[in-house]
Amino acid sequence: MIIGDFYLTIKINKYKQMRYIILLILFSVTHFSFAQEERKYIREGNKHYEKEKFDEATESYKKALEKNATSEKADFNLGDALYKQQKFAESAQQFQQLAEKTADPKLKANAYHNLGNSLLQAQKFQESIDAYKKALRLNPTDDETRYNLAYAQKKMKEQQEQEQKDKDKDKEDENKDQEKDNQNQDKKEDENKENQENQENKENKDQKENEQKEQQPKPSQLSKEDAQRMLDALNNKEKEVQAKLKKEKENSEKIKIEKDW
């Protein structure tokens, strides 16, 4: 039993060993096949890139990454193709991810360099400066990165100066608007004051006219005697007029008209 059990155990272990070998062979073949397809798509992408067909190149590099997600060459080339299409946000993200995950110092430096370029094109000057500095720490002799760093610093200074000019102009415009508002307010106050003075003058004039009217004698203010005297005067005047008319009538009746034979 012991021998039999031992024999059985040995057979089982040999069977497992053979299975592992077969799996390893299959994995190697599969990995080799995927590696072949990865390189094929990278070469295909490079051909498109050289012909400036950057969108086709992008698709080829993505297919290469589908075959091998850890392909740093496909990652880097994909970032370049995105940059050529002026998709600076996407290319910056691609180079950022590559720079953080690669252990190759040279590739990391190049990734930070291209990250700086993408950020520079997006006018993110401070972020591009930081990327160029990281590239130079990894490769201090890279004159191209040094030049791009100086250019980014210059552009950031110009941007800051322009922002300051815009702030000063906004402040100046604000002061002008405030001065204009003050002038309008003063004008409005002067108009209100003038209107108030005109209103007061009108009220004073109306008040004086009312006072003068009140001072004039009214019929209701005549005494009974004055009223009687006025009535008698009117009657006497009427009598005189009637007497005059009567006299004129009598004189006209006394005149005889002689015939002219």
Secondary structure as a PSIPRED ss2 file (coil, helix, strand):
# PSIPRED VFORMAT (PSIPRED V4.0)

   1 M C   1.000  0.000  0.000
   2 I H   0.000  1.000  0.000
   3 I H   0.000  1.000  0.000
   4 G H   0.000  1.000  0.000
   5 D H   0.000  1.000  0.000
   6 F H   0.000  1.000  0.000
   7 Y H   0.000  1.000  0.000
   8 L H   0.000  1.000  0.000
   9 T H   0.000  1.000  0.000
  10 I H   0.000  1.000  0.000
  11 K H   0.000  1.000  0.000
  12 I H   0.000  1.000  0.000
  13 N H   0.000  1.000  0.000
  14 K H   0.000  1.000  0.000
  15 Y H   0.000  1.000  0.000
  16 K H   0.000  1.000  0.000
  17 Q H   0.000  1.000  0.000
  18 M H   0.000  1.000  0.000
  19 R H   0.000  1.000  0.000
  20 Y H   0.000  1.000  0.000
  21 I H   0.000  1.000  0.000
  22 I H   0.000  1.000  0.000
  23 L H   0.000  1.000  0.000
  24 L H   0.000  1.000  0.000
  25 I H   0.000  1.000  0.000
  26 L H   0.000  1.000  0.000
  27 F H   0.000  1.000  0.000
  28 S H   0.000  1.000  0.000
  29 V H   0.000  1.000  0.000
  30 T H   0.000  1.000  0.000
  31 H H   0.000  1.000  0.000
  32 F H   0.000  1.000  0.000
  33 S H   0.000  1.000  0.000
  34 F H   0.000  1.000  0.000
  35 A H   0.000  1.000  0.000
  36 Q H   0.000  1.000  0.000
  37 E H   0.000  1.000  0.000
  38 E H   0.000  1.000  0.000
  39 R H   0.000  1.000  0.000
  40 K H   0.000  1.000  0.000
  41 Y H   0.000  1.000  0.000
  42 I H   0.000  1.000  0.000
  43 R H   0.000  1.000  0.000
  44 E H   0.000  1.000  0.000
  45 G H   0.000  1.000  0.000
  46 N H   0.000  1.000  0.000
  47 K H   0.000  1.000  0.000
  48 H H   0.000  1.000  0.000
  49 Y H   0.000  1.000  0.000
  50 E H   0.000  1.000  0.000
  51 K C   1.000  0.000  0.000
  52 E C   1.000  0.000  0.000
  53 K C   1.000  0.000  0.000
  54 F H   0.000  1.000  0.000
  55 D H   0.000  1.000  0.000
  56 E H   0.000  1.000  0.000
  57 A H   0.000  1.000  0.000
  58 T H   0.000  1.000  0.000
  59 E H   0.000  1.000  0.000
  60 S H   0.000  1.000  0.000
  61 Y H   0.000  1.000  0.000
  62 K H   0.000  1.000  0.000
  63 K H   0.000  1.000  0.000
  64 A H   0.000  1.000  0.000
  65 L H   0.000  1.000  0.000
  66 E H   0.000  1.000  0.000
  67 K H   0.000  1.000  0.000
  68 N C   1.000  0.000  0.000
  69 A C   1.000  0.000  0.000
  70 T C   1.000  0.000  0.000
  71 S C   1.000  0.000  0.000
  72 E H   0.000  1.000  0.000
  73 K H   0.000  1.000  0.000
  74 A H   0.000  1.000  0.000
  75 D H   0.000  1.000  0.000
  76 F H   0.000  1.000  0.000
  77 N H   0.000  1.000  0.000
  78 L H   0.000  1.000  0.000
  79 G H   0.000  1.000  0.000
  80 D H   0.000  1.000  0.000
  81 A H   0.000  1.000  0.000
  82 L H   0.000  1.000  0.000
  83 Y H   0.000  1.000  0.000
  84 K H   0.000  1.000  0.000
  85 Q C   1.000  0.000  0.000
  86 Q C   1.000  0.000  0.000
  87 K C   1.000  0.000  0.000
  88 F H   0.000  1.000  0.000
  89 A H   0.000  1.000  0.000
  90 E H   0.000  1.000  0.000
  91 S H   0.000  1.000  0.000
  92 A H   0.000  1.000  0.000
  93 Q H   0.000  1.000  0.000
  94 Q H   0.000  1.000  0.000
  95 F H   0.000  1.000  0.000
  96 Q H   0.000  1.000  0.000
  97 Q H   0.000  1.000  0.000
  98 L H   0.000  1.000  0.000
  99 A H   0.000  1.000  0.000
 100 E H   0.000  1.000  0.000
 101 K H   0.000  1.000  0.000
 102 T C   1.000  0.000  0.000
 103 A C   1.000  0.000  0.000
 104 D C   1.000  0.000  0.000
 105 P H   0.000  1.000  0.000
 106 K H   0.000  1.000  0.000
 107 L H   0.000  1.000  0.000
 108 K H   0.000  1.000  0.000
 109 A H   0.000  1.000  0.000
 110 N H   0.000  1.000  0.000
 111 A H   0.000  1.000  0.000
 112 Y H   0.000  1.000  0.000
 113 H H   0.000  1.000  0.000
 114 N H   0.000  1.000  0.000
 115 L H   0.000  1.000  0.000
 116 G H   0.000  1.000  0.000
 117 N H   0.000  1.000  0.000
 118 S H   0.000  1.000  0.000
 119 L H   0.000  1.000  0.000
 120 L H   0.000  1.000  0.000
 121 Q H   0.000  1.000  0.000
 122 A C   1.000  0.000  0.000
 123 Q C   1.000  0.000  0.000
 124 K C   1.000  0.000  0.000
 125 F H   0.000  1.000  0.000
 126 Q H   0.000  1.000  0.000
 127 E H   0.000  1.000  0.000
 128 S H   0.000  1.000  0.000
 129 I H   0.000  1.000  0.000
 130 D H   0.000  1.000  0.000
 131 A H   0.000  1.000  0.000
 132 Y H   0.000  1.000  0.000
 133 K H   0.000  1.000  0.000
 134 K H   0.000  1.000  0.000
 135 A H   0.000  1.000  0.000
 136 L H   0.000  1.000  0.000
 137 R H   0.000  1.000  0.000
 138 L H   0.000  1.000  0.000
 139 N C   1.000  0.000  0.000
 140 P C   1.000  0.000  0.000
 141 T C   1.000  0.000  0.000
 142 D C   1.000  0.000  0.000
 143 D H   0.000  1.000  0.000
 144 E H   0.000  1.000  0.000
 145 T H   0.000  1.000  0.000
 146 R H   0.000  1.000  0.000
 147 Y H   0.000  1.000  0.000
 148 N H   0.000  1.000  0.000
 149 L H   0.000  1.000  0.000
 150 A H   0.000  1.000  0.000
 151 Y H   0.000  1.000  0.000
 152 A H   0.000  1.000  0.000
 153 Q H   0.000  1.000  0.000
 154 K H   0.000  1.000  0.000
 155 K H   0.000  1.000  0.000
 156 M H   0.000  1.000  0.000
 157 K H   0.000  1.000  0.000
 158 E H   0.000  1.000  0.000
 159 Q H   0.000  1.000  0.000
 160 Q H   0.000  1.000  0.000
 161 E H   0.000  1.000  0.000
 162 Q H   0.000  1.000  0.000
 163 E H   0.000  1.000  0.000
 164 Q H   0.000  1.000  0.000
 165 K H   0.000  1.000  0.000
 166 D H   0.000  1.000  0.000
 167 K H   0.000  1.000  0.000
 168 D H   0.000  1.000  0.000
 169 K H   0.000  1.000  0.000
 170 D H   0.000  1.000  0.000
 171 K H   0.000  1.000  0.000
 172 E H   0.000  1.000  0.000
 173 D H   0.000  1.000  0.000
 174 E H   0.000  1.000  0.000
 175 N H   0.000  1.000  0.000
 176 K H   0.000  1.000  0.000
 177 D H   0.000  1.000  0.000
 178 Q H   0.000  1.000  0.000
 179 E H   0.000  1.000  0.000
 180 K H   0.000  1.000  0.000
 181 D H   0.000  1.000  0.000
 182 N H   0.000  1.000  0.000
 183 Q H   0.000  1.000  0.000
 184 N H   0.000  1.000  0.000
 185 Q H   0.000  1.000  0.000
 186 D H   0.000  1.000  0.000
 187 K H   0.000  1.000  0.000
 188 K H   0.000  1.000  0.000
 189 E H   0.000  1.000  0.000
 190 D H   0.000  1.000  0.000
 191 E H   0.000  1.000  0.000
 192 N H   0.000  1.000  0.000
 193 K H   0.000  1.000  0.000
 194 E H   0.000  1.000  0.000
 195 N H   0.000  1.000  0.000
 196 Q H   0.000  1.000  0.000
 197 E H   0.000  1.000  0.000
 198 N H   0.000  1.000  0.000
 199 Q H   0.000  1.000  0.000
 200 E H   0.000  1.000  0.000
 201 N H   0.000  1.000  0.000
 202 K H   0.000  1.000  0.000
 203 E H   0.000  1.000  0.000
 204 N H   0.000  1.000  0.000
 205 K H   0.000  1.000  0.000
 206 D H   0.000  1.000  0.000
 207 Q H   0.000  1.000  0.000
 208 K H   0.000  1.000  0.000
 209 E H   0.000  1.000  0.000
 210 N H   0.000  1.000  0.000
 211 E H   0.000  1.000  0.000
 212 Q H   0.000  1.000  0.000
 213 K H   0.000  1.000  0.000
 214 E H   0.000  1.000  0.000
 215 Q H   0.000  1.000  0.000
 216 Q C   1.000  0.000  0.000
 217 P C   1.000  0.000  0.000
 218 K C   1.000  0.000  0.000
 219 P H   0.000  1.000  0.000
 220 S H   0.000  1.000  0.000
 221 Q H   0.000  1.000  0.000
 222 L C   1.000  0.000  0.000
 223 S C   1.000  0.000  0.000
 224 K H   0.000  1.000  0.000
 225 E H   0.000  1.000  0.000
 226 D H   0.000  1.000  0.000
 227 A H   0.000  1.000  0.000
 228 Q H   0.000  1.000  0.000
 229 R H   0.000  1.000  0.000
 230 M H   0.000  1.000  0.000
 231 L H   0.000  1.000  0.000
 232 D H   0.000  1.000  0.000
 233 A H   0.000  1.000  0.000
 234 L H   0.000  1.000  0.000
 235 N H   0.000  1.000  0.000
 236 N H   0.000  1.000  0.000
 237 K H   0.000  1.000  0.000
 238 E H   0.000  1.000  0.000
 239 K H   0.000  1.000  0.000
 240 E H   0.000  1.000  0.000
 241 V H   0.000  1.000  0.000
 242 Q H   0.000  1.000  0.000
 243 A H   0.000  1.000  0.000
 244 K H   0.000  1.000  0.000
 245 L H   0.000  1.000  0.000
 246 K H   0.000  1.000  0.000
 247 K H   0.000  1.000  0.000
 248 E H   0.000  1.000  0.000
 249 K H   0.000  1.000  0.000
 250 E H   0.000  1.000  0.000
 251 N H   0.000  1.000  0.000
 252 S H   0.000  1.000  0.000
 253 E H   0.000  1.000  0.000
 254 K H   0.000  1.000  0.000
 255 I C   1.000  0.000  0.000
 256 K C   1.000  0.000  0.000
 257 I C   1.000  0.000  0.000
 258 E C   1.000  0.000  0.000
 259 K C   1.000  0.000  0.000
 260 D C   1.000  0.000  0.000
 261 W C   1.000  0.000  0.000
